[in-house]
C-alpha cells in the first residue's frame, strides 16, 4: 500500500470512515502517544467538534508532543480544505488555547506544496505548531507500523495501475518525406537523453506541422514508458483553450486527479507538475496560440519531452529547440501526389504533375487537396487540374475538397492578427515584385512610419504569414499566401484604393530608378547600385504591372532603356531579353492605340533599340544565330529610323555579335560602317564606343600597329574628358596590344594605369582582368615571381566573385609559370591545370577549355606522358579551329612543336612549328613570331636543313627589328602629342 493507492482510494465513498479508522490504528501503534480521544468513532465529528485529540510525551516523527487537535479530510483539494479548517479553527478553537495546542491536518491525497503551506501558517503564530500529513506522510507512517500496513492491505485490494495514456491521433497513411526534419527532431527528443526537452515546430498554415509532430511522436512512443498525451490547443480559434482545461484533462488521463479542478490556477499547475515527477512521458501540444498558453503545460520534469506545434514561432519559449518547417521539395511534393492520386495516374502525365505541385507552391495542404481532386471518383484529370490552377484568380477556389480548403486555413491566421497588422498584411501584396522591406511597407499604409513598419513585418514573419528573404531586412510571400493577401486587399480595401496604392508605388519606383546613374564615372555609383540591387525585383515587377495592367507603355520602355547599363554590369542577360520583349510588346500596344504623344517613326526607333537589346543578350548567352536574327530585324526597321545613331547602334551590335564568334573581318566591316554613321561630336557614346571596338577588333585580327592609333585616340579623349573608367578599359586593351607587339615596358605602363583607375572605382572584376593581363606581360619578360603575384591576386578576386571561368583561367596561368621556373613545380602545375579543366566545359567555354588543354599538354610533356600530351594538344587545336581563334591555335601548334623538340623529335616539331608560323606571318604579333621562328630555326638545324634554318633566323631578326621600330614609332607618337 503506497501514497498512489491511498490517493486513488480517496474518491471512494468509504474513504472518510477508512481514514478515521486508519489514523486511530496508527496512533494506537505509536508508543509515544499516551492518550487518544475521538478517533474510535466512524460517525464523523464528535470530540468537541474535532475529529480527534492526542496527548503525547515526548512525541515522535508522526505524532506531535503535547496537546494536539486533529482534522481529517478526503476532499479533492487538500489545500482548499486546509485553508477552510485553519480559518474556522483559528476563529473558534472549540475550548482549546491555540497558543498551547498543535493543529494537525491529515489528507488522504498527495499534497504538492504542503510544506510551504505549513511553514506559512506556522509563521502566523496562532497555533503552538501546525502539522500536515498527506498520503506520502501516511505511507511513511505505515512503513513504521507493519501490523497496520497489513491490516490496510487486507482491507483494501491494491488498486490496479491503469494503463499508460496513449492519446496520439492516427498517423497519415500517405505521410511522405521530411527525413531531414525527422532526424533533427530525433536528435533532441529521444527519451534516452537526460533532462526535459521542449521542441517548438512552427511554420506557415498548411505546411504539415501536426503531421510531422504526430509521426515523430509515434516513432518515440515506446521509449516513453509512462505514456503519451495529446491536446489540440485550438490556437487559431477565436478563443483558444485555457491551459487549466488541458491540465485537468491530462491529470485525469494520468489518474492523478479526480473531480472538479481547483479554482486556484497556480495550485493546479503545482498539482500538474507534481503528477509528472519521476515519469517518462511525451506530450504533444498541437496548434498552440502563443507562449503564454504553452508555459503552464510544460512538466518541467526530467525525462519528459514536449512537442509543440504552432503557426507562430514561439521564440519566447524558454529553453526550447525551434524547428521551422518549410514547404516540400519538388521530389517530396511529387511523392505525395503519387501517394494520393496513384502512381499510374502521375506517371501518365509527369509534366502536368510537376506543374501542379509548383502552382501549389509545394505546400502540403494544397498538394493533398490537389491529389484528392485528381483521384476522386469522377474527379478531374491532372491536365485539367493544372489548367484550372494556372488561373491565379481562381486558384484558391480550386484548392478546396470537402471541409479542407487552403483559403480557410489562411483565414484562421489572418483572423488572429490585430487590425493594423491585417491591413499591412493584405496591402503588402500590392507591392510589385516578390520581396519587400519596411521602406516599401511604409508606402502602402497611411501614417505608417518606417520604424513601426519594421516591427510589424517582424510580427507577420513570426506568425509565418510572410517569409524572411535573402536580402537583409527583406521579406516575401509564399505564392498562395500572396494570392490570399491580394484577395483580402480587394475585399477589405476595395479595388479603387488598391489600384491607387499600386500606382503610387510603381510611379515612385520608376522615378527613383531614373535617378540612378550607375555609370562608373558617377560619384554616387556605389549607393545607387546598392539601391538597384535591393529594388531590382520590385522594379521588374513594376515594369510588368505598368505594361500589362496600367498601360503605362512609355514609362515602362523608358525604364527598360535606363536599366540597360545596370543589366550589363550584373550580367543579367535573360532578364535583359525578357524586358526587351516587354518593350517590343509595348511598342505594339502603342501602335495599336495610335498614341497621340509619339510619332510612328519614333516608335520604330524604340522597337529597333529593343531588338538591339535582344541581340546583345542572345550574343552574351552565346545564342549567336538568334542574335544575328535580331540584328537582321533591327536593320530592316532602321531603314525608317528617325536618327542615324539608331542605325549606328544596329551596325555596332552586329559587329559585337560577329566579334564574339571570332569573325573579326566581318565585325570590322560593321564597326567601320557604324563609325561613318555616328556623330563624331558625341563625347560619351556612339562614336567613342565604335572607335574602341575598331581598335579592339584590329588587335584581335593581329593588325596590332593599326589598332594602336584608334585605341590611343580613345584613351586620350577619355582622359581629357575625365572618363576615367572608360580610359581604364581602353588603356588595358592598349597594354595587351603593346605586349603583342613586343613592347612589354609600354604594356606594363598602360595596364598598371588601368589597375590604378579600376581601384578608384572599386571595380574589382575588371581589376582582376587587368592583373591577369599584367601577369602575362611579366611572364613574357621572364619575371616569374611578379607574374605569379599578379595571377594569384586575380585568382583571389575571381574566387571572391564566385567567377568559375576567371578562377580556371588564373589557375591555367599560374600553372604556365610554374613549369618555367628554374626549379619547376610540375606537380603543383598539374593539379592546378586539372582543377581548371574541372571548372570549364568544352561546350560552354570552348576557347578557355582549349587553353587549359594546351597547358595540360605542356605539363604532361614535362612528365613524359607523351600520349596524353599529344591527345590534349590535338583536342585543343580542334576547339580553336572550331571557334576561329587563330592566335590560340598558333600558340597550341607552337606548344606541340616545342614539346617535340624537347623529345628530340625534330621532324614532328617542324610540323607544329610551321603551322604556327603560317598563322602568325600575316600578323603583327612580333613577340610570338620571334619565339616561333627561333624554334623553327633550331628544328631545321636539327634535321640538317641549314639553309632553311638560316631563313628562319632572318625572319626572327626581322621580327625583333619590327619590335624596335614599333617602339620608336610609339615614342614618336607620344612625343608628338
ZAMARGU-4260 file (C-alpha; in steps of 0.2 Angstrom, whole numbers, plus 5000, padded with zeros to 4 digits):
<rodrens>
0) 5000/5000/5000 | 5008/5017/4995 | 5003/5035/4993 | 4997/5032/4975 | 4984/5019/4980
5) 4979/5030/4995 | 4976/5045/4983 | 4966/5034/4971 | 4955/5027/4985 | 4952/5045/4992
10) 4937/5047/4980 | 4928/5031/4986 | 4913/5034/4997 | 4921/5024/5011 | 4936/5035/5011
15) 4931/5046/5026 | 4927/5032/5038 | 4943/5022/5032 | 4954/5037/5036 | 4947/5039/5054
20) 4950/5020/5057 | 4967/5021/5049 | 4973/5036/5060 | 4966/5028/5075 | 4975/5012/5072
25) 4991/5021/5068 | 4990/5031/5084 | 4987/5015/5095 | 5003/5008/5087 | 5013/5023/5091
30) 5021/5021/5109 | 5024/5040/5111 | 5005/5043/5110 | 4999/5042/5128 | 4981/5047/5125
35) 4969/5047/5111 | 4951/5054/5111 | 4938/5054/5097 | 4946/5043/5084 | 4937/5027/5090
40) 4921/5033/5081 | 4917/5032/5062 | 4902/5043/5063 | 4910/5060/5059 | 4915/5074/5071
45) 4911/5071/5090 | 4925/5076/5101 | 4920/5094/5104 | 4919/5097/5085 | 4936/5090/5082
50) 4940/5073/5073 | 4951/5069/5087 | 4963/5074/5100 | 4980/5067/5107 | 4992/5069/5121
55) 5010/5063/5118 | 5026/5063/5129 | 5038/5066/5122 | 5031/5065/5104 | 5038/5056/5088
60) 5041/5059/5069 | 5022/5056/5067 | 5013/5062/5082 | 5017/5080/5089 | 5022/5082/5108
65) 5009/5089/5120 | 4991/5093/5116 | 4985/5091/5098 | 4969/5093/5089 | 4966/5083/5073
70) 4956/5087/5057 | 4955/5073/5044 | 4949/5075/5026 | 4947/5066/5009 | 4942/5081/4999
75) 4949/5083/4982 | 4958/5099/4985 | 4968/5097/5001 | 4975/5114/5001 | 4957/5122/5000
80) 4951/5111/5014 | 4966/5115/5025 | 4963/5134/5022 | 4945/5132/5027 | 4949/5122/5043
85) 4963/5134/5048 | 4952/5149/5046 | 4937/5141/5056 | 4948/5133/5070 | 4958/5149/5072
90) 4942/5159/5074 | 4933/5146/5085 | 4946/5134/5093 | 4932/5124/5102 | 4938/5126/5120
95) 4956/5125/5117 | 4970/5138/5119 | 4978/5138/5101 | 4995/5145/5108 | 4997/5129/5118
100) 4990/5117/5106 | 4996/5109/5090 | 4984/5109/5075 | 4986/5093/5064 | 4978/5092/5047
105) 4978/5075/5038 | 4973/5072/5020 | 4972/5056/5010 | 4978/5065/4995 | 4996/5069/4989
110) 4998/5087/4993 | 5011/5096/4982 | 5017/5112/4991 | 5011/5106/5008 | 5027/5110/5017
115) 5026/5128/5010 | 5009/5130/5016 | 5013/5123/5034 | 5028/5135/5035 | 5017/5150/5031
120) 5004/5145/5044 | 5017/5142/5057 | 5024/5160/5054 | 5006/5167/5058 | 5009/5162/5077
125) 4991/5157/5080 | 4994/5139/5085 | 5009/5132/5095 | 5013/5121/5080 | 5005/5117/5063
130) 5007/5099/5057 | 5002/5092/5040 | 5001/5074/5035 | 4997/5069/5017 | 4996/5052/5008
135) 5015/5052/5006 | 5017/5055/5025 | 5004/5042/5029 | 5014/5030/5018 | 5030/5033/5029
140) 5019/5031/5045 | 5013/5014/5038 | 5031/5008/5034 | 5035/5011/5053 | 5019/5001/5059
145) 5019/4985/5049 | 5004/4977/5058 | 4993/4992/5052 | 5000/4991/5035 | 4995/4973/5034
150) 4978/4977/5041 | 4975/4991/5027 | 4982/4979/5014 | 4970/4966/5019 | 4955/4978/5020
155) 4958/4986/5003 | 4963/4976/4987 | 4978/4985/4979 | 4971/4997/4966 | 4977/4991/4949
160) 4988/5003/4940 | 4979/5010/4925 | 4986/5008/4908 | 4998/5022/4902 | 4989/5035/4892
165) 4991/5034/4873 | 4982/5049/4866 | 4990/5052/4849 | 4979/5054/4834 | 4982/5042/4819
170) 4997/5045/4808 | 4993/5049/4790 | 4995/5033/4779 | 5002/5044/4765 | 5015/5053/4775
175) 5030/5056/4764 | 5047/5065/4765 | 5053/5076/4780 | 5068/5064/4783 | 5080/5079/4787
180) 5067/5086/4799 | 5063/5070/4807 | 5082/5067/4810 | 5083/5084/4818 | 5069/5081/4829
185) 5076/5064/4835 | 5092/5072/4839 | 5085/5081/4854 | 5069/5072/4859 | 5074/5054/4862
190) 5069/5048/4880 | 5087/5041/4882 | 5093/5059/4885 | 5093/5066/4902 | 5083/5082/4906
195) 5067/5089/4900 | 5065/5093/4881 | 5054/5106/4873 | 5053/5107/4854 | 5043/5121/4845
200) 5038/5117/4827 | 5032/5132/4818 | 5028/5135/4800 | 5015/5143/4788 | 4997/5137/4788
205) 4995/5120/4779 | 5014/5116/4779 | 5011/5099/4789 | 5016/5104/4807 | 5004/5092/4815
210) 5008/5078/4803 | 5026/5079/4807 | 5024/5080/4826 | 5012/5065/4826 | 5023/5055/4815
215) 5038/5059/4826 | 5029/5056/4842 | 5023/5039/4836 | 5041/5034/4832 | 5046/5038/4850
220) 5030/5032/4860 | 5038/5016/4866 | 5053/5025/4873 | 5041/5035/4885 | 5035/5021/4896
225) 5023/5031/4906 | 5013/5036/4891 | 5010/5049/4878 | 4997/5064/4880 | 4990/5074/4866
230) 4979/5090/4865 | 4973/5102/4852 | 4975/5119/4860 | 4965/5127/4846 | 4977/5142/4844
235) 4968/5148/4828 | 4951/5148/4836 | 4943/5165/4842 | 4945/5159/4860 | 4960/5146/4862
240) 4958/5133/4875 | 4963/5138/4893 | 4978/5129/4899 | 4969/5124/4915 | 4957/5114/4905
245) 4971/5104/4897 | 4980/5102/4914 | 4964/5094/4921 | 4962/5083/4906 | 4980/5077/4907
250) 4979/5074/4926 | 4963/5064/4923 | 4972/5054/4909 | 4986/5050/4922 | 4973/5045/4935
255) 4982/5058/4946 | 4966/5069/4949 | 4948/5066/4951 | 4933/5078/4952 | 4932/5097/4949
260) 4948/5106/4946 | 4954/5119/4959 | 4950/5137/4955 | 4967/5142/4960 | 4977/5141/4944
265) 4994/5141/4952 | 4989/5127/4964 | 4983/5117/4949 | 4999/5120/4940 | 5008/5114/4955
270) 4997/5098/4956 | 5001/5096/4937 | 5019/5096/4938 | 5020/5085/4954 | 5010/5072/4944
275) 5024/5072/4931 | 5038/5070/4944 | 5049/5055/4940 | 5039/5050/4925 | 5045/5047/4907
280) 5031/5055/4896 | 5029/5063/4879 | 5017/5077/4877 | 5011/5084/4860 | 5003/5101/4862
285) 4996/5104/4845 | 4991/5121/4837 | 4997/5132/4851 | 4992/5151/4851 | 5007/5158/4860
290) 5020/5156/4873 | 5008/5161/4887 | 4996/5146/4883 | 5010/5134/4882 | 5021/5138/4898
295) 5008/5131/4911 | 5008/5115/4901 | 5027/5111/4902 | 5030/5097/4915 | 5047/5103/4919
300) 5052/5086/4925 | 5067/5076/4919 | 5063/5063/4907 | 5048/5072/4899 | 5048/5078/4882
305) 5036/5091/4874 | 5032/5094/4856 | 5023/5110/4852 | 5016/5115/4835 | 5011/5132/4831
310) 5008/5144/4817 | 5018/5157/4827 | 5036/5155/4830 | 5036/5153/4849 | 5053/5162/4851
315) 5049/5167/4869 | 5048/5149/4875 | 5062/5147/4887 | 5075/5133/4883 | 5065/5127/4868
320) 5073/5120/4852 | 5065/5128/4837 | 5061/5119/4821 | 5054/5130/4807 | 5045/5118/4795
325) 5046/5124/4776 | 5037/5118/4761 | 5041/5102/4752 | 5055/5100/4740 | 5048/5096/4722
330) 5053/5077/4724 | 5043/5076/4741 | 5028/5086/4733 | 5028/5074/4718 | 5029/5059/4730
335) 5014/5065/4740 | 5004/5067/4723 | 5009/5049/4719 | 5003/5043/4736 | 4986/5051/4735
340) 4982/5051/4716 | 4991/5035/4712 | 5007/5031/4703 | 4999/5026/4687 | 4990/5042/4685
345) 5005/5053/4689 | 5017/5043/4678 | 5004/5046/4663 | 5007/5065/4665 | 5023/5069/4674
350) 5024/5086/4666 | 5006/5091/4672 | 5010/5084/4690 | 5026/5094/4691 | 5017/5110/4686
355) 5003/5106/4698 | 5015/5105/4713 | 5024/5121/4708 | 5007/5130/4706 | 5003/5124/4724
360) 5019/5131/4730 | 5024/5114/4736 | 5013/5117/4751 | 5007/5100/4758 | 4989/5105/4761
365) 4987/5112/4744 | 4995/5096/4736 | 4985/5085/4747 | 4969/5094/4741 | 4975/5093/4723
370) 4979/5075/4724 | 4961/5071/4731 | 4953/5081/4717 | 4963/5071/4704 | 4960/5054/4712
375) 4942/5056/4717 | 4928/5046/4708 | 4923/5056/4693 | 4937/5068/4698 | 4947/5079/4687
380) 4962/5073/4676 | 4979/5080/4680 | 4979/5091/4664 | 4963/5099/4668 | 4968/5102/4686
385) 4984/5110/4680 | 4974/5121/4668 | 4962/5126/4682 | 4977/5130/4694 | 4985/5141/4681
390) 4972/5155/4683 | 4978/5165/4698 | 4961/5172/4701 | 4953/5155/4703 | 4967/5145/4711
395) 4961/5147/4729 | 4944/5142/4724 | 4950/5127/4715 | 4960/5121/4730 | 4945/5115/4740
400) 4940/5097/4744 | 4926/5093/4756 | 4930/5103/4773 | 4948/5106/4768 | 4952/5122/4759
405) 4968/5132/4758 | 4959/5149/4759 | 4950/5143/4775 | 4967/5138/4783 | 4975/5155/4779
410) 4959/5164/4785 | 4962/5157/4803 | 4979/5165/4804 | 4973/5181/4796 | 4959/5182/4809
415) 4971/5181/4824 | 4980/5197/4818 | 4977/5214/4826 | 4968/5226/4814 | 4984/5236/4809
420) 4993/5220/4805 | 4979/5214/4795 | 4979/5230/4785 | 4998/5229/4782 | 4997/5210/4778
425) 4984/5212/4764 | 4992/5228/4756 | 5009/5220/4755 | 5003/5210/4740 | 5001/5227/4731
430) 5020/5230/4731 | 5027/5224/4714 | 5040/5210/4714 | 5042/5196/4726 | 5051/5205/4740
435) 5048/5220/4751 | 5055/5229/4766 | 5050/5242/4779 | 5053/5256/4766 | 5041/5249/4754
440) 5029/5244/4768 | 5028/5262/4774 | 5021/5267/4757 | 5006/5256/4757 | 4998/5261/4774
445) 4994/5279/4778 | 5003/5287/4793 | 5014/5271/4795 | 5032/5275/4800 | 5046/5265/4794
450) 5051/5260/4812 | 5033/5254/4815 | 5033/5245/4798 | 5049/5236/4803 | 5041/5230/4819
455) 5025/5225/4811 | 5034/5215/4797 | 5044/5205/4811 | 5027/5201/4819 | 5020/5195/4802
460) 5036/5184/4800 | 5034/5177/4817 | 5016/5172/4813 | 5023/5164/4797 | 5012/5174/4785
465) 5027/5181/4777 | 5045/5174/4775 | 5062/5181/4778 | 5071/5184/4761 | 5089/5183/4757
470) 5092/5201/4757 | 5094/5209/4775 | 5078/5217/4781 | 5068/5210/4767 | 5053/5198/4767
475) 5042/5189/4754 | 5026/5179/4752 | 5023/5161/4748 | 5014/5161/4732 | 4997/5155/4738
480) 4998/5167/4753 | 5001/5181/4741 | 4985/5177/4732 | 4976/5176/4748 | 4983/5193/4754
485) 4978/5201/4737 | 4961/5194/4738 | 4959/5201/4756 | 4965/5218/4750 | 4952/5219/4736
490) 4938/5213/4748 | 4943/5224/4763 | 4950/5239/4755 | 4941/5240/4738 | 4949/5239/4720
495) 4949/5258/4719 | 4960/5260/4734 | 4971/5245/4729 | 4974/5252/4712 | 4979/5270/4719
500) 4991/5262/4731 | 4999/5251/4717 | 5000/5266/4705 | 5009/5277/4718 | 5022/5263/4722
505) 5025/5260/4703 | 5027/5278/4700 | 5039/5280/4714 | 5050/5265/4709 | 5051/5272/4691
510) 5056/5290/4697 | 5069/5283/4708 | 5076/5271/4695 | 5079/5286/4683 | 5088/5295/4696
515) 5101/5281/4697 | 5116/5285/4686 | 5126/5269/4688 | 5140/5273/4675 | 5157/5271/4683
520) 5160/5290/4682 | 5145/5294/4693 | 5150/5300/4711 | 5135/5291/4719 | 5138/5275/4709
525) 5140/5263/4724 | 5125/5269/4734 | 5114/5269/4718 | 5120/5252/4713 | 5116/5245/4731
530) 5099/5253/4729 | 5096/5245/4712 | 5102/5228/4719 | 5089/5229/4733 | 5075/5235/4722
535) 5078/5227/4706 | 5065/5213/4709 | 5052/5227/4713 | 5057/5237/4698 | 5055/5222/4687
540) 5038/5219/4694 | 5033/5237/4692 | 5038/5236/4674 | 5026/5221/4671 | 5012/5230/4680
545) 5015/5246/4670 | 5013/5237/4654 | 5000/5224/4657 | 4989/5232/4670 | 4991/5251/4670
550) 4996/5253/4651 | 5010/5265/4655 | 5020/5259/4640 | 5031/5274/4638 | 5036/5274/4656
555) 5040/5255/4655 | 5050/5257/4639 | 5060/5271/4647 | 5064/5261/4662 | 5070/5246/4651
560) 5082/5258/4642 | 5088/5266/4658 | 5091/5248/4666 | 5102/5243/4651 | 5119/5248/4659
565) 5114/5240/4676 | 5109/5224/4667 | 5126/5223/4658 | 5135/5226/4675 | 5126/5212/4683
570) 5127/5200/4668 | 5108/5198/4669 | 5106/5193/4651 | 5090/5183/4652 | 5082/5197/4661
575) 5088/5209/4648 | 5080/5199/4635 | 5063/5197/4645 | 5062/5216/4647 | 5067/5219/4628
580) 5052/5208/4624 | 5041/5218/4636 | 5047/5234/4627 | 5043/5226/4610 | 5025/5222/4616
585) 5023/5240/4622 | 5028/5247/4605 | 5015/5235/4598 | 5002/5242/4610 | 5006/5260/4607
590) 5005/5257/4588 | 4988/5249/4590 | 4982/5263/4602 | 4989/5276/4589 | 4996/5286/4604
595) 4995/5304/4601 | 5010/5309/4610 | 5023/5299/4600 | 5026/5298/4581 | 5027/5282/4572
600) 5045/5284/4567 | 5049/5287/4585 | 5041/5270/4589 | 5052/5262/4575 | 5067/5269/4584
605) 5061/5262/4601 | 5057/5245/4593 | 5075/5245/4585 | 5083/5248/4601 | 5073/5234/4609
610) 5079/5222/4596 | 5097/5228/4599 | 5095/5224/4617 | 5089/5206/4612 | 5104/5204/4601
615) 5116/5209/4615 | 5108/5197/4627 | 5107/5182/4615 | 5126/5185/4610 | 5131/5186/4628
620) 5122/5169/4631 | 5131/5163/4615 | 5115/5161/4606 | 5123/5168/4590 | 5110/5163/4577
625) 5096/5171/4587 | 5107/5187/4590 | 5110/5188/4571 | 5092/5186/4568 | 5088/5201/4579
630) 5101/5211/4571 | 5093/5207/4554 | 5076/5213/4560 | 5084/5229/4568 | 5092/5233/4551
635) 5076/5231/4542 | 5067/5243/4554 | 5082/5255/4555 | 5079/5259/4536 | 5065/5271/4543
640) 5073/5276/4559 | 5072/5295/4564 | 5091/5296/4569 | 5107/5289/4562 | 5113/5285/4579
645) 5100/5271/4580 | 5106/5264/4563 | 5124/5265/4570 | 5119/5256/4586 | 5112/5241/4575
650) 5129/5241/4565 | 5139/5241/4581 | 5129/5227/4589 | 5131/5217/4573 | 5149/5219/4575
655) 5149/5214/4593 | 5140/5198/4589 | 5152/5194/4575 | 5167/5198/4586 | 5160/5186/4599
660) 5161/5172/4586 | 5179/5177/4582 | 5173/5183/4564 | 5184/5198/4566 | 5185/5203/4547
665) 5166/5204/4546 | 5165/5213/4563 | 5177/5226/4557 | 5167/5230/4542 | 5151/5234/4553
670) 5161/5244/4565 | 5168/5255/4551 | 5150/5257/4544 | 5144/5262/4562 | 5159/5274/4563
675) 5153/5283/4547 | 5135/5284/4554 | 5140/5291/4571 | 5140/5309/4577 | 5159/5312/4580
680) 5155/5326/4592 | 5147/5313/4604 | 5159/5313/4618 | 5152/5298/4629 | 5144/5286/4617
685) 5141/5282/4599 | 5157/5286/4590 | 5169/5284/4605 | 5162/5266/4608 | 5164/5262/4590
690) 5182/5269/4590 | 5186/5257/4604 | 5178/5242/4596 | 5188/5246/4580 | 5204/5246/4589
695) 5200/5230/4599 | 5195/5220/4583 | 5210/5226/4574 | 5220/5219/4589 | 5211/5203/4588
700) 5215/5202/4569 | 5233/5203/4573 | 5234/5220/4565 | 5242/5227/4580 | 5250/5243/4573
705) 5234/5248/4565 | 5225/5246/4582 | 5236/5257/4591 | 5230/5274/4584 | 5211/5272/4587
710) 5214/5265/4604 | 5227/5279/4609 | 5215/5292/4602 | 5201/5285/4613 | 5211/5284/4628
715) 5217/5302/4626 | 5199/5308/4623 | 5193/5299/4639 | 5207/5306/4649 | 5204/5324/4643
720) 5185/5322/4647 | 5188/5314/4664 | 5180/5297/4659 | 5192/5288/4670 | 5183/5271/4669
725) 5182/5271/4650 | 5200/5276/4650 | 5205/5262/4661 | 5196/5249/4649 | 5205/5257/4634
730) 5222/5258/4642 | 5221/5239/4647 | 5217/5235/4629 | 5231/5246/4623 | 5243/5236/4635
735) 5238/5220/4628 | 5241/5227/4611 | 5258/5233/4616 | 5263/5216/4623 | 5258/5208/4606
740) 5270/5220/4598 | 5284/5215/4610 | 5283/5232/4619 | 5282/5225/4636 | 5288/5241/4645
745) 5274/5251/4637 | 5262/5237/4640 | 5266/5237/4659 | 5264/5256/4660 | 5247/5255/4652
750) 5240/5241/4662 | 5247/5247/4678 | 5237/5264/4675 | 5221/5254/4671 | 5223/5245/4688
755) 5225/5261/4697 | 5209/5268/4689 | 5199/5252/4692 | 5204/5253/4710 | 5197/5271/4711
760) 5180/5264/4705 | 5181/5249/4716 | 5179/5239/4700 | 5186/5223/4707 | 5181/5212/4692
765) 5190/5222/4679 | 5205/5225/4691 | 5206/5206/4691 | 5206/5205/4672 | 5220/5218/4671
770) 5230/5209/4684 | 5229/5194/4673 | 5235/5204/4658 | 5249/5211/4668 | 5254/5194/4674
775) 5256/5189/4656 | 5267/5203/4652 | 5278/5199/4667 | 5278/5181/4661 | 5284/5187/4644
780) 5298/5196/4652 | 5303/5180/4662 | 5299/5190/4678 | 5291/5175/4685 | 5289/5180/4704
785) 5280/5196/4699 | 5269/5186/4686 | 5264/5173/4700 | 5260/5188/4711 | 5248/5195/4698
790) 5240/5179/4694 | 5237/5174/4712 | 5229/5191/4715 | 5217/5188/4700 | 5214/5171/4707
795) 5208/5178/4724 | 5197/5191/4716 | 5189/5178/4705 | 5186/5166/4719 | 5178/5181/4729
800) 5166/5184/4715 | 5162/5166/4713 | 5168/5168/4695 | 5172/5150/4690 | 5178/5155/4672
805) 5190/5168/4679 | 5196/5156/4693 | 5200/5142/4680 | 5210/5154/4668 | 5220/5161/4683
810) 5224/5143/4688 | 5230/5139/4670 | 5241/5155/4670 | 5249/5150/4687 | 5252/5133/4680
815) 5261/5140/4665 | 5273/5150/4675 | 5276/5135/4687 | 5284/5125/4673 | 5295/5139/4668
820) 5304/5142/4684 | 5322/5137/4687 | 5316/5124/4698 | 5300/5119/4690 | 5285/5114/4701
825) 5277/5101/4690 | 5266/5093/4702 | 5258/5109/4708 | 5257/5114/4689 | 5247/5098/4686
830) 5234/5099/4700 | 5231/5117/4695 | 5228/5114/4677 | 5217/5099/4681 | 5207/5110/4693
835) 5204/5122/4679 | 5198/5109/4667 | 5186/5103/4680 | 5178/5120/4681 | 5177/5123/4662
840) 5166/5114/4649 | 5171/5112/4630 | 5153/5115/4625 | 5151/5131/4636 | 5169/5138/4636
845) 5177/5130/4621 | 5192/5143/4619 | 5195/5143/4638 | 5194/5124/4639 | 5206/5123/4624
850) 5219/5135/4634 | 5218/5123/4648 | 5220/5108/4637 | 5236/5116/4629 | 5243/5119/4646
855) 5239/5101/4652 | 5248/5095/4636 | 5263/5106/4641 | 5263/5098/4659 | 5261/5081/4653
860) 5276/5083/4641 | 5287/5088/4656 | 5281/5072/4665 | 5285/5061/4649 | 5266/5057/4647
865) 5268/5060/4629 | 5252/5051/4623 | 5242/5061/4635 | 5251/5077/4629 | 5248/5074/4611
870) 5229/5070/4614 | 5227/5086/4624 | 5236/5096/4610 | 5226/5089/4596 | 5209/5092/4606
875) 5214/5110/4609 | 5218/5114/4591 | 5202/5106/4586 | 5192/5118/4598 | 5202/5133/4592
880) 5199/5130/4574 | 5180/5127/4578 | 5180/5144/4586 | 5191/5153/4573 | 5203/5158/4586
885) 5219/5160/4576 | 5231/5166/4590 | 5226/5152/4602 | 5228/5139/4588 | 5245/5146/4583
890) 5251/5145/4601 | 5244/5127/4603 | 5254/5122/4587 | 5269/5131/4595 | 5267/5121/4611
895) 5266/5105/4601 | 5282/5109/4591 | 5291/5114/4607 | 5286/5098/4615 | 5293/5088/4601
900) 5309/5097/4601 | 5311/5093/4619 | 5309/5075/4615 | 5322/5076/4601 | 5309/5073/4588
905) 5314/5087/4576 | 5304/5082/4561 | 5287/5081/4571 | 5292/5098/4579 | 5293/5106/4561
910) 5275/5101/4558 | 5268/5110/4573 | 5280/5125/4572 | 5277/5128/4553 | 5258/5128/4557
915) 5261/5141/4570 | 5272/5151/4558 | 5259/5151/4544 | 5246/5158/4556 | 5257/5172/4563
920) 5266/5178/4547 | 5252/5189/4541 | 5250/5197/4558 | 5259/5209/4569 | 5262/5198/4584
925) 5280/5201/4583 | 5285/5194/4600 | 5276/5177/4597 | 5283/5177/4579 | 5301/5179/4586
930) 5298/5164/4598 | 5291/5153/4584 | 5304/5157/4571 | 5318/5155/4583 | 5311/5137/4587
935) 5309/5133/4568 | 5327/5138/4566 | 5333/5125/4579 | 5321/5112/4572 | 5328/5114/4554
940) 5346/5114/4561 | 5342/5098/4570 | 5336/5089/4554 | 5351/5096/4544 | 5342/5109/4534
945) 5355/5123/4537 | 5348/5134/4523 | 5330/5134/4529 | 5337/5137/4547 | 5346/5152/4541
950) 5330/5159/4533 | 5320/5157/4549 | 5334/5166/4559 | 5332/5180/4547 | 5314/5180/4550
955) 5317/5181/4569 | 5329/5196/4566 | 5315/5204/4556 | 5303/5202/4570 | 5315/5209/4583
960) 5318/5224/4571 | 5299/5226/4570 | 5298/5227/4588 | 5311/5240/4589 | 5303/5250/4575
965) 5286/5249/4584 | 5294/5256/4600 | 5302/5270/4590 | 5285/5274/4582 | 5276/5274/4598
970) 5289/5286/4606 | 5287/5297/4591 | 5268/5297/4593 | 5269/5300/4612 | 5282/5315/4609
975) 5270/5322/4595 | 5256/5323/4607
</rodrens>
